[in-house]
């Protein structure tokens, strides 16, 4: 009788181990299956374009913040292939589905670009960069006008010299 009980206990232990093992395989497979797939942008991506394409799968929320702790994130409910306009700076981002993805870093570089076009009687100055510019217009060595131009904004002026820089 004692031998049969030992044999029954071994069968029970073997059955328990098999159930635990199969359960672990199923749980690990499910975790991998629901883990968000983050495609773009790559970690530590740097660009001077303010429009950024975020590509991901198995997630419906994107969190973007200027700090890695995500203490004040911008939370966007979205689908894959979302284009977001960001100001120059350093950002951390992740997506969340059933579980969160890894955290990635993104850098939007400042682009200072002043475009000057000569007209018949005056000039046109346009901010072709991605940051606001302070512009000074001179005539015969004297400052005659100050302008603040947002990205894409332009204006006409008369003068013989233009100096621009990023406004702070």
MOBELFEN-V281654 format. One record per run of one state. SS is the DSSP state (2 for helix, 1 for strand, 0 for the rest). FROM is the first residue (numbers start at 1). LEN is the number of residues. If there is no record, write none. Layout:
BEGIN
[[SS & FROM & LEN] [SS & FROM & LEN]]
END
This chain:
BEGIN
[[0 & 1 & 1] [2 & 2 & 33] [0 & 35 & 2] [1 & 37 & 4] [0 & 41 & 4] [1 & 45 & 3] [0 & 48 & 3] [1 & 51 & 7] [0 & 58 & 3] [1 & 61 & 5] [0 & 66 & 8] [1 & 74 & 4] [0 & 78 & 4] [1 & 82 & 4] [0 & 86 & 3] [1 & 89 & 8] [0 & 97 & 3] [1 & 100 & 1] [0 & 101 & 3] [1 & 104 & 5] [0 & 109 & 5] [1 & 114 & 5] [0 & 119 & 4] [1 & 123 & 5] [0 & 128 & 5] [1 & 133 & 7] [0 & 140 & 2] [1 & 142 & 8] [0 & 150 & 4] [1 & 154 & 4] [0 & 158 & 3] [1 & 161 & 6] [0 & 167 & 2]]
END
